[in-house]
Amino acid sequence: MRRASAVVLLVAALAGAGCVSLKFGRDFPSPDRQLIVVGKTDKAALERIFGEPYQIGLDSGDPTWRWFYGQRESNTELSKDLSIRFNADGTVKAYAFSSNFPDDMVRLR
């Protein structure tokens, strides 16, 4: 009887594990092409739009901010990533955005 109960509990736990939802990073609004202007948009504007960056670092000596968000549910994994490099004056030097969220996939095509 104990063994049968243990097997049932194990099967239930494994079945439930597939339904677990996991989120990582900080959610942020996906940018429109007009929101970020190279040479003009500054750090303060980016924080107002996207919130505090998830990571701060350097890329080829340039200050870099990164926003990242992902979620996993069952067999689906979605993520989006915004990385911005800055000029010495704090304006955007270059940026990259990628996402596999369905709305972004349609909008960015």
N, C-alpha and C positions, 0 to 999 in steps of 0.2 A: 504493500500500500504506500509506503514512504517513497519508494522508487517511482511509482506511477505519478505521485504528486510532484515530485521533483522534475520529472520529464515534462509534465503539463506546465509547470512554472517556467521552465527553460524555454519551451516552445512559445509561450505567451510573451516572455521577455524578448526573444528574438523577433517575433512578429511586431511587437510594439516599437522596437528599435528602428525599423524601417519607416516609421511615421514621425520620427523626431525632426523637429525644425531647428536649424542652427543658423544664427546670424553673426557676422563678424565685420569689423570696421565700424564706421559711422555712416548712416545714410545721409545723402546729400542730393540736392536737385541736379538733374542732368543738365549740362550747359547747352544753351542755344549758341549758334555761331556768332551772333551779335554781342553776346555777353562779355566775351574776352577779346580785347583788342591789343595786339602786340604793340609794345611801346607806349601804351596809354593806360591800360587797366593796372591798378596798383594793388598792393597787398591788403590794404584796408577795404577796398571794394570787394576783393575776393572773399575776405572773411565775412563781410555782410551777406554776400550771396550764398556761399557754400558752408559757412560755419568754420570752426577751428579746424585746421588741417589734421589729418590722421597721422602723418609723418612729416618731419622736416629734415632736410639733409643737403648734400652737395652733389652736383652732377657736372663733371669736368670743371670744377671750381666755382660753378654758379650756385647760388642759393636755390633750393628746390623745395617746393611744398607738394604734398600728395594727399589726395582724398581717395579713400577706397571703401567699398561696401560690397558685401556678398551675402548670399543666403542659400541654404541647402535644405530642400524638403524632399523626402523620399529619394527619387532618382533624378531630381532636377537641381542643377546648380546654376545660379545667376550671380553675376558680378559686374561692377563698373569701377573704373579707375580714371582719375584725373590727376595728371602730373604737370606742374608748372615750374619752369625755370625763369629766374629773374635777372634783369640787368642790375648794374651797380646802383642805379637810382630807385630800385624797388618796383619798377614796372615790369610787365611780362615780356620776357625775351622769346620764349617759345612754350607751347603747351601741347599735350596729347590727351585725348579722351577715348576710351574704349569701353564697350558695354555689350552684354548679350541679353539685356532685358528686352522683352518683345517690343515695347513702345520705342525704345532707342533704336532697335534694329530697323524698324519701319522708318522712323524720322531721319536717320542718318544715311539711308541709302541714296 
